[in-house]
């Protein structure tokens, strides 16, 4: 099995830290690696990163005789489908499929235990992320998932910290957005639009016919629901502690930097 050596991680972390310090020294807050504004990652780019990581993970597991499928990417729409172009092409996205779960459950208990250890590592040590709600989330820096993320993002420790802080912060912000009176007013307008379009919904759905996903996106635009949730989310993110905002930005930087590698991985997988 491939593992990440401690010495290698220490050296890589030192190099990455030095590079980050140099690059950020001349950048204002919210700027990218070369002083350019930090742009959001598109839905198609998230899909590319997702599929590249799954293929690396599957490759690692295959070396030990296990077969994991690279299940299709399912995009997260926390406030409902607001991307009309995505909805027109893909609707809500592919239905969830627990093919890998079924495969693991089909193994003998001994093989399943071995597979899970190979996948996630033995002990939750080596990776750490401070949570906005308090405490520290940890995971193993060995195993196929950690190896795949290190290959894709260049520094599994930086990626684990940035991703998990950003995800936890995003969940907190979503809860506050949906409790805001401006959100509830926008949701009411969106719901009325959906009813007029022949898709009565009190709140956004996560699955259903493609036509309804497209109607969701169009109503989000025509009622300013999409603009409202984006404005509320951005305002609350700007008010978050600097430590967590920085990690959220680092997640985007790591994702953007990983795109060329992800494209290479997908070309090699064909």
Residue frames relative to the residue before (quaternion, step in Angstrom):
aa qw qx qy qz dx dy dz
X 1.0000 0.0000 0.0000 0.0000 0.00 0.00 0.00
X 0.4302 -0.6806 0.5227 0.2803 3.60 -1.06 0.64
X 0.0076 -0.7758 0.6310 -0.0027 3.55 -0.97 0.88
X 0.4366 -0.6811 0.5242 0.2659 3.55 -1.26 0.31
X 0.3691 -0.7603 0.4910 0.2111 3.56 -0.49 1.16
X 0.5758 -0.6045 0.4286 0.3454 3.54 -1.08 0.72
X 0.6669 0.5019 -0.3153 0.4516 3.59 0.88 -0.92
X 0.6475 0.5230 -0.3214 0.4516 3.55 0.97 -0.83
X 0.6555 0.5065 -0.3113 0.4656 3.58 0.97 -0.81
X 0.6395 0.5282 -0.3325 0.4488 3.57 0.95 -0.85
X 0.6746 0.4880 -0.2980 0.4669 3.58 0.89 -0.95
X 0.6652 0.5041 -0.3063 0.4578 3.58 0.93 -0.90
X 0.6424 0.5227 -0.3237 0.4575 3.57 0.98 -0.83
X 0.6442 0.5241 -0.3260 0.4517 3.57 0.99 -0.81
X 0.6575 0.5056 -0.3086 0.4657 3.57 0.96 -0.89
X 0.6664 0.5065 -0.3013 0.4568 3.57 0.92 -0.94
X 0.6457 0.5226 -0.3228 0.4536 3.57 0.98 -0.84
X 0.6576 0.5064 -0.3138 0.4612 3.56 0.97 -0.84
X 0.6512 0.5107 -0.3145 0.4649 3.56 0.96 -0.88
X 0.6583 0.5151 -0.3150 0.4496 3.57 0.94 -0.89
X 0.6442 0.5266 -0.3262 0.4487 3.57 0.95 -0.83
X 0.6621 0.5056 -0.3087 0.4590 3.57 0.97 -0.87
X 0.7066 0.4810 -0.2728 0.4414 3.54 0.86 -0.99
X 0.7138 0.4522 -0.2686 0.4624 3.56 0.97 -0.78
X 0.5088 0.6673 -0.4229 0.3420 3.57 1.20 -0.39
X 0.7683 0.3361 -0.1880 0.5113 3.56 1.03 -0.78
X 0.6112 0.5703 -0.3400 0.4308 3.59 1.25 0.14
X 0.4000 -0.6625 0.5677 0.2807 3.51 -1.11 0.62
X 0.6728 -0.4741 0.3555 0.4428 3.57 -1.26 0.26
X 0.8050 0.2708 -0.2139 0.4827 3.54 -1.02 0.88
X 0.5635 0.5897 -0.4018 0.4164 3.59 1.24 0.26
X 0.5246 -0.6634 0.4492 0.2879 3.54 -1.21 0.52
X 0.8109 -0.3084 0.1961 0.4570 3.52 -1.37 -0.17
X 0.7978 0.2703 -0.1359 0.5215 3.60 0.90 -0.82
X 0.6873 -0.5021 0.2835 0.4418 3.56 1.08 0.65
X 0.5278 0.6143 -0.4160 0.4135 3.57 1.29 0.13
X 0.6148 -0.5408 0.4008 0.4110 3.62 -1.11 0.51
X 0.4618 -0.6827 0.4983 0.2690 3.54 -0.98 0.90
X 0.1963 -0.8063 0.5499 0.0943 3.58 -0.49 1.17
X 0.5419 -0.6087 0.4515 0.3632 3.60 -1.15 0.46
X 0.4831 -0.6232 0.5295 0.3130 3.54 -1.28 0.46
X 0.4004 -0.7344 0.4949 0.2356 3.59 -0.82 0.96
X 0.6649 -0.4934 0.3766 0.4154 3.55 -1.28 0.27
X 0.6529 0.5094 -0.3141 0.4643 3.57 0.99 -0.79
X 0.6552 0.5000 -0.3152 0.4704 3.59 1.05 -0.71
X 0.6036 0.5292 -0.3549 0.4791 3.60 1.07 -0.67
X 0.6388 0.5230 -0.3244 0.4617 3.57 0.99 -0.82
X 0.6392 0.5329 -0.3179 0.4543 3.57 0.96 -0.87
X 0.6761 0.4871 -0.2909 0.4702 3.59 0.88 -0.94
X 0.6343 0.5428 -0.3170 0.4500 3.55 0.99 -0.87
X 0.7106 0.4578 -0.2646 0.4642 3.57 0.82 -1.00
X 0.6241 0.5335 -0.3421 0.4569 3.60 1.04 -0.70
X 0.6618 0.4950 -0.3120 0.4688 3.59 0.91 -0.87
X 0.6597 0.5074 -0.3176 0.4544 3.60 0.94 -0.82
X 0.6580 0.4967 -0.3224 0.4652 3.58 0.99 -0.68
X 0.6241 0.5115 -0.3384 0.4841 3.59 1.03 -0.67
X 0.6500 0.5130 -0.3147 0.4639 3.58 0.94 -0.88
X 0.6620 0.5064 -0.3008 0.4635 3.57 0.94 -0.89
X 0.6266 0.5378 -0.3330 0.4552 3.57 1.03 -0.77
X 0.6544 0.5144 -0.2971 0.4678 3.55 0.96 -0.91
X 0.6804 0.4812 -0.2910 0.4699 3.59 0.89 -0.90
X 0.6259 0.5562 -0.3394 0.4286 3.59 1.04 -0.77
X 0.5966 0.5754 -0.3608 0.4275 3.60 1.10 -0.59
X 0.7256 0.3736 -0.2247 0.5324 3.56 1.24 -0.44
X 0.6481 -0.5826 0.3005 0.3877 3.56 1.25 0.37
X 0.5944 0.5471 -0.3751 0.4547 3.60 1.22 0.30
X 0.2481 -0.7826 0.5608 0.1070 3.55 -1.08 0.78
X 0.0212 0.7870 -0.6145 0.0497 3.58 -0.54 1.22
X 0.3767 -0.7312 0.5284 0.2103 3.56 -0.94 0.90
X 0.3862 -0.6664 0.5801 0.2649 3.54 -1.20 0.61
X 0.1819 -0.8275 0.5220 0.0987 3.57 0.23 1.29
X 0.6105 -0.5835 0.3819 0.3755 3.62 -1.04 0.70
X 0.5452 -0.6236 0.4662 0.3106 3.52 -1.18 0.72
X 0.1051 -0.7661 0.6314 0.0589 3.55 -1.04 0.83
X 0.3198 -0.7920 0.4938 0.1631 3.55 -0.36 1.26
X 0.3739 -0.7189 0.5481 0.2073 3.52 -1.09 0.83
X 0.0434 -0.7690 0.6377 0.0056 3.57 -0.83 1.05
X 0.2274 -0.8397 0.4729 0.1397 3.61 0.16 1.23
X 0.7735 0.2811 -0.1586 0.5455 3.59 1.10 -0.63
X 0.6804 -0.4249 0.2785 0.5282 3.56 1.23 0.39
X 0.6452 -0.5242 0.3801 0.4055 3.57 -1.27 0.26
X 0.0045 -0.8182 0.5733 -0.0431 3.56 -0.59 1.17
X 0.6133 0.5259 -0.3408 0.4807 3.59 1.29 -0.06
X 0.2849 -0.8066 0.4928 0.1592 3.60 -0.15 1.29
X 0.6397 0.5267 -0.3402 0.4446 3.59 0.96 -0.77
X 0.6500 0.5069 -0.3082 0.4750 3.58 0.98 -0.87
X 0.6717 0.5086 -0.2996 0.4476 3.58 0.91 -0.96
X 0.6398 0.5330 -0.3314 0.4435 3.58 1.00 -0.79
X 0.7323 0.4278 -0.2327 0.4760 3.57 1.02 -0.76
X 0.8454 0.1989 -0.0331 0.4946 3.58 0.97 -0.87
X 0.3908 -0.7116 0.4971 0.3062 3.59 1.20 -0.19
X 0.7848 -0.2382 0.2126 0.5311 3.57 -0.84 -0.98
X 0.5774 -0.5597 0.3907 0.4480 3.57 1.24 -0.26
X 0.7016 -0.4671 0.3175 0.4345 3.58 -1.28 0.11
X 0.5363 -0.6092 0.4575 0.3633 3.60 -1.08 0.56
X 0.5950 -0.5749 0.4193 0.3737 3.56 -1.14 0.56
X 0.0363 -0.7950 0.6053 -0.0137 3.56 -1.00 0.84
X 0.2196 -0.7989 0.5529 0.0889 3.57 -0.57 1.20
X 0.1003 0.8433 -0.5222 0.0783 3.58 0.96 0.85
X 0.6781 0.4790 -0.3034 0.4675 3.59 0.97 -0.78
X 0.6124 0.5373 -0.3450 0.4661 3.56 1.08 -0.65
X 0.6509 0.5050 -0.3142 0.4718 3.55 0.98 -0.84
X 0.6359 0.5285 -0.3309 0.4548 3.57 1.01 -0.81
X 0.6779 0.4874 -0.3030 0.4595 3.59 0.84 -0.92
X 0.6622 0.5027 -0.3116 0.4601 3.58 1.00 -0.78
X 0.6273 0.5475 -0.3368 0.4396 3.59 1.18 -0.46
X 0.5861 0.5892 -0.3689 0.4162 3.59 1.22 -0.34
X 0.5874 -0.5273 0.4551 0.4122 3.55 -1.25 0.30
X 0.6590 -0.5145 0.3472 0.4249 3.64 -1.10 0.46
X 0.6619 0.5072 -0.3170 0.4518 3.59 0.95 -0.82
X 0.6818 0.4724 -0.2907 0.4769 3.59 0.91 -0.88
X 0.6309 0.5293 -0.3372 0.4562 3.57 1.02 -0.76
X 0.6437 0.5168 -0.3197 0.4651 3.59 0.97 -0.84
X 0.6519 0.5073 -0.3089 0.4713 3.57 0.99 -0.84
X 0.6494 0.5284 -0.3173 0.4455 3.57 0.95 -0.89
X 0.6764 0.4915 -0.2987 0.4601 3.59 0.90 -0.90
X 0.6350 0.5115 -0.3311 0.4749 3.58 1.07 -0.71
X 0.6456 0.5081 -0.3155 0.4749 3.57 0.99 -0.80
X 0.6740 0.5165 -0.2907 0.4410 3.56 1.00 -0.84
X 0.8415 0.2214 -0.0647 0.4885 3.56 0.73 -1.10
X 0.5398 -0.5918 0.4258 0.4207 3.60 1.22 -0.21
X 0.6041 -0.6125 0.3852 0.3340 3.54 -1.25 0.43
X 0.8200 0.0971 -0.0119 0.5639 3.60 0.72 -1.03
X 0.4831 -0.6739 0.4712 0.3009 3.64 -1.04 0.71
X 0.4148 0.6851 -0.4834 0.3535 3.54 0.52 1.23
X 0.6846 0.4940 -0.3627 0.3947 3.54 -1.17 0.60
X 0.7665 0.2109 -0.1299 0.5925 3.59 1.13 -0.64
X 0.0358 0.8122 -0.5782 0.0691 3.58 -0.92 0.88
X 0.0155 -0.7797 0.6259 -0.0095 3.55 -1.14 0.75
X 0.3454 -0.7326 0.5423 0.2234 3.62 -0.72 1.01
X 0.3263 -0.7751 0.5133 0.1712 3.57 -0.79 1.01
X 0.5547 -0.6221 0.4340 0.3420 3.62 -0.97 0.77
X 0.6879 0.4678 -0.2774 0.4806 3.59 1.12 -0.62
X 0.6462 -0.4872 0.3204 0.4924 3.58 1.30 -0.12
X 0.7322 0.3902 -0.3037 0.4684 3.55 -1.18 0.54
X 0.3498 -0.7179 0.5682 0.1985 3.52 -1.35 0.10
X 0.2826 -0.7380 0.5933 0.1535 3.56 -0.93 0.98
X 0.0601 -0.8202 0.5689 0.0052 3.60 -0.82 0.95
X 0.0091 -0.7683 0.6400 0.0109 3.53 -1.33 0.38
X 0.6083 -0.5580 0.4232 0.3735 3.51 -1.32 0.24
X 0.3296 -0.7284 0.5633 0.2086 3.55 -1.13 0.69
X 0.6164 0.4592 -0.3713 0.5208 3.56 1.26 0.46
X 0.5712 0.5814 -0.4375 0.3799 3.55 -1.25 0.22
X 0.6765 -0.5468 0.3332 0.3637 3.53 -1.26 0.43
X 0.6155 0.5357 -0.3615 0.4512 3.61 1.02 -0.65
X 0.6764 0.4825 -0.2938 0.4726 3.57 0.86 -0.95
X 0.6406 0.5202 -0.3313 0.4575 3.58 0.97 -0.81
X 0.6615 0.5135 -0.3083 0.4513 3.59 0.90 -0.93
X 0.6769 0.4871 -0.2943 0.4668 3.59 0.91 -0.87
X 0.6305 0.5147 -0.3362 0.4739 3.59 1.07 -0.67
X 0.6416 0.5188 -0.3192 0.4662 3.57 1.01 -0.79
X 0.7220 0.4582 -0.2505 0.4539 3.57 0.90 -0.92
X 0.8136 0.2953 -0.1283 0.4842 3.58 0.75 -1.05
X 0.5339 -0.6880 0.3741 0.3189 3.57 1.26 -0.05
X 0.7868 0.0395 -0.0040 0.6159 3.59 1.19 -0.44
X 0.2680 -0.8121 0.4945 0.1558 3.56 -0.08 1.28
X 0.6247 0.5405 -0.3579 0.4354 3.60 1.04 -0.63
X 0.6642 0.4867 -0.3051 0.4785 3.57 0.92 -0.90
X 0.6578 0.5142 -0.3126 0.4529 3.59 0.98 -0.85
X 0.6559 0.5154 -0.3237 0.4464 3.59 0.85 -0.91
X 0.6701 0.4979 -0.2985 0.4626 3.55 0.89 -0.93
X 0.7012 0.4763 -0.2798 0.4508 3.59 0.76 -1.05
X 0.6825 0.4994 -0.3054 0.4377 3.59 0.82 -0.95
X 0.7293 0.4459 -0.2655 0.4458 3.58 0.75 -0.98
X 0.6055 0.5150 -0.3594 0.4888 3.59 1.09 -0.58
X 0.6699 0.5076 -0.3030 0.4491 3.58 0.88 -0.93
X 0.6585 0.5056 -0.3142 0.4605 3.60 0.94 -0.85
X 0.6745 0.4889 -0.2986 0.4658 3.59 0.89 -0.91
X 0.6479 0.5055 -0.3182 0.4728 3.58 0.99 -0.81
X 0.6368 0.5370 -0.3248 0.4479 3.58 0.99 -0.83
X 0.6450 0.5171 -0.3249 0.4594 3.60 0.96 -0.80
X 0.6336 0.5212 -0.3273 0.4688 3.59 1.00 -0.79
X 0.6756 0.4994 -0.2943 0.4557 3.56 0.90 -0.95
X 0.6163 0.5521 -0.3502 0.4389 3.60 0.98 -0.79
X 0.6501 0.5210 -0.3206 0.4507 3.57 0.93 -0.86
X 0.6873 0.4712 -0.2840 0.4743 3.58 0.97 -0.81
X 0.6068 0.5489 -0.3537 0.4532 3.58 1.06 -0.70
X 0.7271 0.4513 -0.2569 0.4490 3.59 0.77 -1.01
X 0.6432 0.4883 -0.3303 0.4887 3.60 1.27 -0.15
X 0.5384 0.6449 -0.3920 0.3750 3.59 1.26 -0.19
X 0.5369 -0.6381 0.4383 0.3353 3.66 -0.92 0.82
X 0.6238 0.5411 -0.3465 0.4450 3.60 1.05 -0.70
X 0.6245 0.5218 -0.3369 0.4736 3.57 1.06 -0.67
X 0.6746 0.5013 -0.3104 0.4442 3.57 0.83 -0.95
X 0.6374 0.5167 -0.3304 0.4664 3.58 1.04 -0.73
X 0.6631 0.4968 -0.3001 0.4727 3.57 0.96 -0.88
X 0.6318 0.5347 -0.3288 0.4548 3.57 1.04 -0.78
X 0.6226 0.5397 -0.3362 0.4561 3.58 1.06 -0.74
X 0.6538 0.4948 -0.3132 0.4793 3.59 0.96 -0.82
X 0.6447 0.5239 -0.3139 0.4597 3.56 0.99 -0.87
X 0.6579 0.5163 -0.3099 0.4522 3.60 0.92 -0.89
X 0.6416 0.5123 -0.3209 0.4721 3.58 1.01 -0.79
X 0.6338 0.5223 -0.3224 0.4706 3.57 1.04 -0.77
X 0.6553 0.5115 -0.3144 0.4583 3.57 0.95 -0.85
X 0.6400 0.5165 -0.3291 0.4640 3.59 0.98 -0.77
X 0.6578 0.5071 -0.3064 0.4650 3.57 0.98 -0.86
X 0.6774 0.4826 -0.2805 0.4790 3.57 1.16 -0.61
X 0.5797 -0.6197 0.3603 0.3874 3.57 1.28 0.02
X 0.6624 0.4402 -0.3047 0.5240 3.56 1.27 0.39
X 0.0877 -0.8408 0.5310 0.0580 3.61 0.42 1.14
X 0.1484 0.7610 -0.6131 0.1514 3.55 -0.72 1.18
X 0.3677 -0.7181 0.5446 0.2292 3.55 -1.00 0.80
X 0.7845 0.0497 -0.0046 0.6181 3.57 1.21 -0.57
X 0.6560 -0.5250 0.3527 0.4119 3.61 -1.14 0.45
X 0.3533 -0.7208 0.5630 0.1968 3.55 -1.17 0.71
X 0.3970 -0.7047 0.5350 0.2440 3.55 -1.31 0.20
X 0.7897 0.0674 -0.0591 0.6070 3.57 1.27 -0.18
X 0.3319 0.7221 -0.5581 0.2385 3.53 -1.24 0.42
X 0.7475 -0.3798 0.2663 0.4754 3.60 -1.24 -0.18
X 0.6133 -0.5825 0.3860 0.3682 3.61 -1.06 0.67
X 0.6168 0.5616 -0.3539 0.4230 3.59 1.02 -0.74
X 0.6558 0.5000 -0.3201 0.4663 3.58 1.02 -0.69
X 0.6145 0.5359 -0.3484 0.4624 3.60 1.04 -0.71
X 0.6574 0.4967 -0.3110 0.4737 3.57 0.97 -0.83
X 0.6321 0.5184 -0.3318 0.4708 3.59 1.01 -0.75
X 0.6029 0.5531 -0.3552 0.4521 3.59 1.01 -0.74
X 0.6936 0.4828 -0.2807 0.4550 3.56 0.82 -1.01
X 0.6691 0.4967 -0.3094 0.4582 3.58 0.94 -0.84
X 0.6595 0.4862 -0.3103 0.4820 3.59 1.00 -0.74
X 0.5942 0.5603 -0.3638 0.4479 3.59 1.08 -0.64
X 0.6878 0.4663 -0.2769 0.4824 3.57 1.07 -0.77
X 0.7280 0.4693 -0.2633 0.4247 3.58 0.77 -1.02
X 0.7329 0.4029 -0.2346 0.4954 3.62 1.12 -0.54
X 0.4309 -0.7049 0.4268 0.3680 3.59 1.39 -0.10
X 0.3057 0.7524 -0.5214 0.2620 3.58 1.19 0.43
X 0.6680 0.5069 -0.3037 0.4523 3.58 0.88 -0.93
X 0.6667 0.4921 -0.3018 0.4714 3.58 0.94 -0.87
X 0.6370 0.5402 -0.3305 0.4395 3.58 1.03 -0.75
X 0.6928 0.4562 -0.2989 0.4718 3.60 0.80 -0.92
X 0.6191 0.5364 -0.3487 0.4554 3.58 1.05 -0.68
X 0.6660 0.5008 -0.3001 0.4644 3.60 0.96 -0.88
X 0.6681 0.4957 -0.3054 0.4633 3.58 0.90 -0.89
X 0.6533 0.5175 -0.3124 0.4558 3.57 0.94 -0.90
X 0.6702 0.5015 -0.2998 0.4577 3.59 0.90 -0.93
X 0.6435 0.5245 -0.3261 0.4522 3.59 0.99 -0.79
X 0.6905 0.4677 -0.2821 0.4743 3.58 0.90 -0.88
X 0.6151 0.5304 -0.3480 0.4682 3.59 1.07 -0.64
X 0.6541 0.5187 -0.3134 0.4526 3.59 0.97 -0.83
X 0.6907 0.4726 -0.2689 0.4767 3.57 1.17 -0.59
X 0.4988 0.6626 -0.4262 0.3613 3.60 1.26 -0.13
X 0.6491 -0.5085 0.3771 0.4217 3.63 -1.16 0.43
X 0.6091 -0.6112 0.3711 0.3432 3.55 -1.02 0.88
X 0.6043 0.5763 -0.3612 0.4151 3.59 0.99 -0.78
X 0.7265 0.4306 -0.2487 0.4742 3.58 0.85 -0.94
X 0.5986 0.5357 -0.3647 0.4709 3.61 1.10 -0.59
X 0.6377 0.5361 -0.3254 0.4473 3.56 0.98 -0.83
X 0.6686 0.4850 -0.3078 0.4722 3.57 0.94 -0.85
X 0.6153 0.5308 -0.3539 0.4631 3.60 1.04 -0.66
X 0.6477 0.4920 -0.3115 0.4913 3.60 1.03 -0.76
X 0.6353 0.5374 -0.3332 0.4433 3.59 0.98 -0.81
X 0.5960 0.5597 -0.3613 0.4484 3.58 1.06 -0.70
X 0.6731 0.4840 -0.2992 0.4724 3.58 0.87 -0.92
X 0.6405 0.5280 -0.3298 0.4497 3.59 0.94 -0.84
X 0.6681 0.4931 -0.3003 0.4694 3.57 0.91 -0.89
X 0.6445 0.5171 -0.3229 0.4616 3.59 1.01 -0.77
X 0.6704 0.4890 -0.3084 0.4651 3.58 0.86 -0.89
X 0.6678 0.5014 -0.3024 0.4596 3.58 0.96 -0.83
X 0.6764 0.5118 -0.2903 0.4431 3.61 1.13 -0.63
X 0.4815 0.7136 -0.4278 0.2755 3.62 1.17 -0.34
X 0.6574 0.4908 -0.3508 0.4517 3.68 0.83 -0.74
X 0.6420 0.5100 -0.3200 0.4747 3.58 1.00 -0.80
X 0.6380 0.5254 -0.3311 0.4552 3.60 0.96 -0.81
X 0.6434 0.5140 -0.3286 0.4624 3.60 0.95 -0.80
X 0.6409 0.5238 -0.3204 0.4607 3.57 1.01 -0.81
X 0.6428 0.5288 -0.3143 0.4565 3.58 0.97 -0.89
X 0.6851 0.4781 -0.2932 0.4648 3.57 0.91 -0.87
X 0.6124 0.5269 -0.3575 0.4686 3.61 1.07 -0.62
X 0.6711 0.5044 -0.2941 0.4568 3.56 0.97 -0.88
X 0.6563 0.5368 -0.3053 0.4335 3.59 1.16 -0.63
X 0.5654 0.6243 -0.3872 0.3750 3.60 1.18 -0.33
